[in-house]
């Protein structure tokens, strides 16, 4: 019920990304609650899932975009794009 409630309040991409945690959370709960044994490869997989989700959910820095309208001199060169001074 809480899962359905949460899905109604987040974007589809966020819900999809966070749903990747479900198998990892189930494995951790199985170890903690039931006493299951998880091999090293399982812990490595969980670490990779958490690491990937951290990378996916980390805020992206602002990107500067180049002007796409060439000036007169550059317009004569095929494929040239005008770049604002100081922007790389």
PyMOL CGO cylinders between C-alpha atoms (Angstrom):
from pymol import cmd
from pymol.cgo import CYLINDER

trace = [
    CYLINDER, 0.00, 0.00, 0.00, 2.83, 2.40, 0.86, 0.3, 1, 1, 1, 1, 1, 1,
    CYLINDER, 2.83, 2.40, 0.86, 4.62, 1.46, -2.38, 0.3, 1, 1, 1, 1, 1, 1,
    CYLINDER, 4.62, 1.46, -2.38, 1.55, 2.39, -4.44, 0.3, 1, 1, 1, 1, 1, 1,
    CYLINDER, 1.55, 2.39, -4.44, 1.13, 5.62, -2.49, 0.3, 1, 1, 1, 1, 1, 1,
    CYLINDER, 1.13, 5.62, -2.49, 4.77, 6.54, -3.14, 0.3, 1, 1, 1, 1, 1, 1,
    CYLINDER, 4.77, 6.54, -3.14, 4.52, 5.75, -6.86, 0.3, 1, 1, 1, 1, 1, 1,
    CYLINDER, 4.52, 5.75, -6.86, 1.76, 8.31, -7.17, 0.3, 1, 1, 1, 1, 1, 1,
    CYLINDER, 1.76, 8.31, -7.17, 4.03, 11.04, -5.84, 0.3, 1, 1, 1, 1, 1, 1,
    CYLINDER, 4.03, 11.04, -5.84, 7.29, 10.57, -7.77, 0.3, 1, 1, 1, 1, 1, 1,
    CYLINDER, 7.29, 10.57, -7.77, 8.22, 10.67, -11.43, 0.3, 1, 1, 1, 1, 1, 1,
    CYLINDER, 8.22, 10.67, -11.43, 8.31, 7.47, -13.48, 0.3, 1, 1, 1, 1, 1, 1,
    CYLINDER, 8.31, 7.47, -13.48, 12.09, 7.61, -13.90, 0.3, 1, 1, 1, 1, 1, 1,
    CYLINDER, 12.09, 7.61, -13.90, 12.62, 8.01, -10.16, 0.3, 1, 1, 1, 1, 1, 1,
    CYLINDER, 12.62, 8.01, -10.16, 10.26, 5.14, -9.39, 0.3, 1, 1, 1, 1, 1, 1,
    CYLINDER, 10.26, 5.14, -9.39, 12.01, 2.88, -11.88, 0.3, 1, 1, 1, 1, 1, 1,
    CYLINDER, 12.01, 2.88, -11.88, 15.44, 3.72, -10.50, 0.3, 1, 1, 1, 1, 1, 1,
    CYLINDER, 15.44, 3.72, -10.50, 14.41, 3.22, -6.89, 0.3, 1, 1, 1, 1, 1, 1,
    CYLINDER, 14.41, 3.22, -6.89, 12.63, -0.06, -7.66, 0.3, 1, 1, 1, 1, 1, 1,
    CYLINDER, 12.63, -0.06, -7.66, 16.06, -1.47, -8.50, 0.3, 1, 1, 1, 1, 1, 1,
    CYLINDER, 16.06, -1.47, -8.50, 16.70, -1.45, -4.75, 0.3, 1, 1, 1, 1, 1, 1,
    CYLINDER, 16.70, -1.45, -4.75, 13.96, -4.01, -4.08, 0.3, 1, 1, 1, 1, 1, 1,
    CYLINDER, 13.96, -4.01, -4.08, 16.05, -7.18, -4.66, 0.3, 1, 1, 1, 1, 1, 1,
    CYLINDER, 16.05, -7.18, -4.66, 18.99, -5.77, -2.71, 0.3, 1, 1, 1, 1, 1, 1,
    CYLINDER, 18.99, -5.77, -2.71, 16.73, -4.77, 0.19, 0.3, 1, 1, 1, 1, 1, 1,
    CYLINDER, 16.73, -4.77, 0.19, 15.14, -8.24, 0.16, 0.3, 1, 1, 1, 1, 1, 1,
    CYLINDER, 15.14, -8.24, 0.16, 18.57, -9.90, 0.33, 0.3, 1, 1, 1, 1, 1, 1,
    CYLINDER, 18.57, -9.90, 0.33, 19.71, -7.68, 3.22, 0.3, 1, 1, 1, 1, 1, 1,
    CYLINDER, 19.71, -7.68, 3.22, 16.47, -8.33, 5.10, 0.3, 1, 1, 1, 1, 1, 1,
    CYLINDER, 16.47, -8.33, 5.10, 16.85, -12.07, 4.52, 0.3, 1, 1, 1, 1, 1, 1,
    CYLINDER, 16.85, -12.07, 4.52, 20.31, -11.90, 6.11, 0.3, 1, 1, 1, 1, 1, 1,
    CYLINDER, 20.31, -11.90, 6.11, 19.22, -9.73, 9.04, 0.3, 1, 1, 1, 1, 1, 1,
    CYLINDER, 19.22, -9.73, 9.04, 15.78, -11.17, 9.82, 0.3, 1, 1, 1, 1, 1, 1,
    CYLINDER, 15.78, -11.17, 9.82, 15.84, -14.78, 8.65, 0.3, 1, 1, 1, 1, 1, 1,
    CYLINDER, 15.84, -14.78, 8.65, 19.52, -15.52, 9.15, 0.3, 1, 1, 1, 1, 1, 1,
    CYLINDER, 19.52, -15.52, 9.15, 20.30, -16.40, 5.54, 0.3, 1, 1, 1, 1, 1, 1,
    CYLINDER, 20.30, -16.40, 5.54, 23.92, -16.63, 4.43, 0.3, 1, 1, 1, 1, 1, 1,
    CYLINDER, 23.92, -16.63, 4.43, 24.87, -14.35, 1.54, 0.3, 1, 1, 1, 1, 1, 1,
    CYLINDER, 24.87, -14.35, 1.54, 28.11, -15.18, -0.29, 0.3, 1, 1, 1, 1, 1, 1,
    CYLINDER, 28.11, -15.18, -0.29, 30.72, -12.55, -1.09, 0.3, 1, 1, 1, 1, 1, 1,
    CYLINDER, 30.72, -12.55, -1.09, 29.48, -12.32, -4.67, 0.3, 1, 1, 1, 1, 1, 1,
    CYLINDER, 29.48, -12.32, -4.67, 26.02, -11.41, -3.36, 0.3, 1, 1, 1, 1, 1, 1,
    CYLINDER, 26.02, -11.41, -3.36, 27.43, -8.62, -1.19, 0.3, 1, 1, 1, 1, 1, 1,
    CYLINDER, 27.43, -8.62, -1.19, 29.44, -7.41, -4.19, 0.3, 1, 1, 1, 1, 1, 1,
    CYLINDER, 29.44, -7.41, -4.19, 26.25, -7.28, -6.26, 0.3, 1, 1, 1, 1, 1, 1,
    CYLINDER, 26.25, -7.28, -6.26, 24.45, -5.31, -3.55, 0.3, 1, 1, 1, 1, 1, 1,
    CYLINDER, 24.45, -5.31, -3.55, 27.36, -2.86, -3.36, 0.3, 1, 1, 1, 1, 1, 1,
    CYLINDER, 27.36, -2.86, -3.36, 27.26, -2.44, -7.15, 0.3, 1, 1, 1, 1, 1, 1,
    CYLINDER, 27.26, -2.44, -7.15, 23.51, -1.77, -7.08, 0.3, 1, 1, 1, 1, 1, 1,
    CYLINDER, 23.51, -1.77, -7.08, 23.90, 0.85, -4.33, 0.3, 1, 1, 1, 1, 1, 1,
    CYLINDER, 23.90, 0.85, -4.33, 26.87, 2.44, -6.10, 0.3, 1, 1, 1, 1, 1, 1,
    CYLINDER, 26.87, 2.44, -6.10, 24.97, 2.60, -9.38, 0.3, 1, 1, 1, 1, 1, 1,
    CYLINDER, 24.97, 2.60, -9.38, 21.96, 4.18, -7.71, 0.3, 1, 1, 1, 1, 1, 1,
    CYLINDER, 21.96, 4.18, -7.71, 24.17, 6.79, -6.06, 0.3, 1, 1, 1, 1, 1, 1,
    CYLINDER, 24.17, 6.79, -6.06, 25.63, 7.68, -9.44, 0.3, 1, 1, 1, 1, 1, 1,
    CYLINDER, 25.63, 7.68, -9.44, 22.18, 7.79, -11.07, 0.3, 1, 1, 1, 1, 1, 1,
    CYLINDER, 22.18, 7.79, -11.07, 20.62, 9.97, -8.38, 0.3, 1, 1, 1, 1, 1, 1,
    CYLINDER, 20.62, 9.97, -8.38, 23.55, 12.35, -7.86, 0.3, 1, 1, 1, 1, 1, 1,
    CYLINDER, 23.55, 12.35, -7.86, 22.79, 15.90, -8.99, 0.3, 1, 1, 1, 1, 1, 1,
    CYLINDER, 22.79, 15.90, -8.99, 24.32, 16.84, -12.30, 0.3, 1, 1, 1, 1, 1, 1,
    CYLINDER, 24.32, 16.84, -12.30, 26.35, 20.07, -12.49, 0.3, 1, 1, 1, 1, 1, 1,
    CYLINDER, 26.35, 20.07, -12.49, 25.16, 22.83, -14.73, 0.3, 1, 1, 1, 1, 1, 1,
    CYLINDER, 25.16, 22.83, -14.73, 26.37, 22.54, -18.26, 0.3, 1, 1, 1, 1, 1, 1,
    CYLINDER, 26.37, 22.54, -18.26, 27.23, 25.49, -20.41, 0.3, 1, 1, 1, 1, 1, 1,
    CYLINDER, 27.23, 25.49, -20.41, 26.04, 25.23, -23.97, 0.3, 1, 1, 1, 1, 1, 1,
    CYLINDER, 26.04, 25.23, -23.97, 27.71, 26.66, -27.06, 0.3, 1, 1, 1, 1, 1, 1,
    CYLINDER, 27.71, 26.66, -27.06, 25.88, 29.08, -29.29, 0.3, 1, 1, 1, 1, 1, 1,
    CYLINDER, 25.88, 29.08, -29.29, 24.64, 27.28, -32.33, 0.3, 1, 1, 1, 1, 1, 1,
    CYLINDER, 24.64, 27.28, -32.33, 24.43, 30.35, -34.56, 0.3, 1, 1, 1, 1, 1, 1,
    CYLINDER, 24.43, 30.35, -34.56, 27.76, 30.90, -36.35, 0.3, 1, 1, 1, 1, 1, 1,
    CYLINDER, 27.76, 30.90, -36.35, 29.08, 34.38, -36.93, 0.3, 1, 1, 1, 1, 1, 1,
    CYLINDER, 29.08, 34.38, -36.93, 29.85, 35.61, -40.48, 0.3, 1, 1, 1, 1, 1, 1,
    CYLINDER, 29.85, 35.61, -40.48, 33.47, 34.46, -40.56, 0.3, 1, 1, 1, 1, 1, 1,
    CYLINDER, 33.47, 34.46, -40.56, 32.67, 30.99, -39.24, 0.3, 1, 1, 1, 1, 1, 1,
    CYLINDER, 32.67, 30.99, -39.24, 29.58, 30.65, -41.42, 0.3, 1, 1, 1, 1, 1, 1,
    CYLINDER, 29.58, 30.65, -41.42, 31.85, 30.21, -44.43, 0.3, 1, 1, 1, 1, 1, 1,
    CYLINDER, 31.85, 30.21, -44.43, 33.47, 27.13, -42.84, 0.3, 1, 1, 1, 1, 1, 1,
    CYLINDER, 33.47, 27.13, -42.84, 31.37, 23.96, -43.16, 0.3, 1, 1, 1, 1, 1, 1,
    CYLINDER, 31.37, 23.96, -43.16, 30.32, 22.46, -39.82, 0.3, 1, 1, 1, 1, 1, 1,
    CYLINDER, 30.32, 22.46, -39.82, 31.61, 25.41, -37.76, 0.3, 1, 1, 1, 1, 1, 1,
    CYLINDER, 31.61, 25.41, -37.76, 29.85, 26.40, -34.55, 0.3, 1, 1, 1, 1, 1, 1,
    CYLINDER, 29.85, 26.40, -34.55, 30.29, 29.77, -32.85, 0.3, 1, 1, 1, 1, 1, 1,
    CYLINDER, 30.29, 29.77, -32.85, 31.41, 29.51, -29.24, 0.3, 1, 1, 1, 1, 1, 1,
    CYLINDER, 31.41, 29.51, -29.24, 30.85, 32.17, -26.65, 0.3, 1, 1, 1, 1, 1, 1,
    CYLINDER, 30.85, 32.17, -26.65, 34.15, 33.63, -25.38, 0.3, 1, 1, 1, 1, 1, 1,
    CYLINDER, 34.15, 33.63, -25.38, 35.22, 32.02, -22.11, 0.3, 1, 1, 1, 1, 1, 1,
    CYLINDER, 35.22, 32.02, -22.11, 33.05, 28.94, -22.66, 0.3, 1, 1, 1, 1, 1, 1,
    CYLINDER, 33.05, 28.94, -22.66, 34.76, 25.68, -23.48, 0.3, 1, 1, 1, 1, 1, 1,
]
cmd.load_cgo(trace, "trace")
